[in-house]
Structure formats: structure tokens, C-alpha cells
Amino acid sequence: MSDKPGRTIKKNKSQEPSFAIYIGKLHKQVHENDSNDLTLSSGTVGALDAMAEYTIDLLARNSKFAMGYAGGKTLSTRVLAGAAGLMLSGRLRDEAPEYAEAAVVKLRASLDAKEQKKRAKRAGA
């Protein structure tokens, strides 16, 4: 394709979604105080990315199964918790709901704080 004679426009390759950037950011957060400069190889990041994709795909399939079993058409937190329970085992299955609830509470608090800042900004303007 070209819009001018002699010039070609390259199409961008469609990139598959990846968690690689987030894996690197999380690794930096976890190891920010380490004196050694710890790095991850590209192979390791690729393997972690594949594991994350597999886990999310499995969670989606289990959620679809749980929604069909419950007879609902909406993905609720209860259905999602049940789907996570299908793929986890042992102690992890027992503790996962607590961590998930804590994450939801933290997210809601963060969203509420942002909303309050917006309201204060509008009221002051």
C-alpha cells in the first residue's frame, strides 16, 4: 500500500496479548530492595506468560461450566469463586477466597478514592 509514489506503508503485525510487561513490573516490585540485580530470562518470562494464559483460559472454561450448572447467564463473584475452587486444591483452595475478597475490597476503596477526588475537583471548579 502507498499513499505517495515510491513510499510504502508497512502494516503493523497484530500482536497477541501478553502478560510479559506485567510479569517484569511485578518482578521489579517484589525484588526492589534486593542488593543483587535479579533478572528474568526471556525464556522464563515466556514460560510465565504461557502459565498465566493457561490459568486464565482454565478459569474461563470452569466459569462457563459453573454458570451453566447454576443456570445463570451472568458471571458473578460467587460463580467465579466456584470456578477457582474447581482448579485449585488443598490449602490454596481454602485461602484463595480470603485473598480475593481482600483484593476486591482494596480495588473498591481505590475506585471510591478516585471518585471522591473527581467530585471534589468538580465542586471546587
C-alpha positions in Angstrom: 0.0 0.0 0.0 1.2 3.5 -0.7 -0.2 7.0 -0.4 2.6 8.6 -2.4 4.5 7.2 -5.3 7.7 5.5 -4.1 6.5 5.2 -0.5 5.2 2.1 1.1 3.3 1.9 4.3 4.0 -1.1 6.5 1.1 -2.8 8.2 1.6 -3.4 11.9 1.7 -7.1 12.8 -1.2 -7.9 15.1 0.3 -8.8 18.4 -1.1 -11.5 20.7 -2.0 -10.3 24.2 0.9 -10.9 26.6 1.5 -10.6 30.3 5.3 -10.2 29.8 5.3 -6.5 30.6 3.3 -7.1 33.8 5.5 -10.0 34.8 8.5 -7.8 34.6 6.9 -5.0 36.6 5.7 -7.4 39.3 9.2 -8.9 39.5 10.7 -5.4 40.0 8.1 -4.7 42.7 8.8 -7.9 44.6 12.6 -7.6 44.4 13.0 -3.8 44.6 15.0 -4.0 47.9 17.4 -6.8 46.9 21.0 -5.8 46.7 21.6 -8.2 43.8 20.3 -7.2 40.4 17.9 -10.1 39.7 16.7 -10.5 36.1 14.4 -12.9 34.3 15.5 -14.5 31.0 13.2 -14.2 28.0 12.5 -17.9 28.2 11.4 -17.6 31.8 9.1 -14.7 31.0 7.7 -16.7 28.1 7.0 -19.7 30.3 5.4 -17.5 33.0 3.3 -15.8 30.3 2.1 -19.2 29.0 1.2 -20.2 32.5 -0.8 -17.1 33.1 -2.7 -17.5 29.8 -3.4 -21.2 30.6 -4.6 -20.3 34.1 -7.0 -17.6 32.7 -8.2 -19.9 30.0 -8.9 -22.7 32.5 -10.7 -20.2 34.8 -12.8 -19.0 31.9 -13.8 -22.6 31.0 -14.6 -23.5 34.6 -16.6 -20.3 34.9 -18.6 -21.2 31.8 -19.2 -24.7 33.3 -20.3 -23.2 36.6 -22.6 -20.7 35.0 -24.3 -23.5 33.0 -24.6 -25.6 36.1 -26.1 -22.7 38.1 -28.5 -21.9 35.3 -27.4 -18.2 35.2 -26.3 -16.0 32.4 -24.2 -13.6 34.4 -20.7 -14.1 35.7 -20.9 -13.3 39.4 -18.2 -13.3 42.1 -19.8 -16.4 43.6 -19.6 -18.3 40.2 -16.0 -17.1 39.7 -15.1 -18.3 43.2 -16.6 -21.7 42.4 -14.7 -21.9 39.2 -11.5 -21.1 41.0 -12.3 -23.8 43.5 -12.5 -26.3 40.7 -9.0 -25.5 39.5 -7.3 -25.2 42.9 -6.6 -27.8 45.5 -5.9 -28.2 49.2 -4.8 -25.2 51.3 -4.7 -22.9 48.3 -8.4 -23.6 47.6 -9.2 -22.7 51.2 -7.2 -19.5 51.4 -7.9 -18.1 47.9 -11.4 -16.7 48.7 -9.9 -14.6 51.5 -7.2 -13.1 49.3 -9.8 -12.5 46.5 -12.1 -10.7 48.9 -9.2 -8.6 50.2 -8.3 -7.7 46.6 -11.9 -6.7 45.8 -12.1 -4.5 48.9 -8.8 -2.8 48.0 -9.9 -2.2 44.5 -13.3 -0.8 45.6 -11.5 1.5 48.1 -9.2 2.7 45.3 -12.1 3.4 42.9 -14.0 5.2 45.7 -11.0 7.4 46.4 -10.7 8.3 42.7 -14.4 9.1 42.6 -14.2 11.3 45.6 -11.2 13.2 44.1 -13.2 13.8 40.9 -16.2 15.1 42.9 -14.0 17.4 45.0 -12.4 18.7 41.8 -15.8 19.4 40.2 -17.1 21.0 43.4 -14.0 23.3 43.6 -14.2 24.3 40.0 
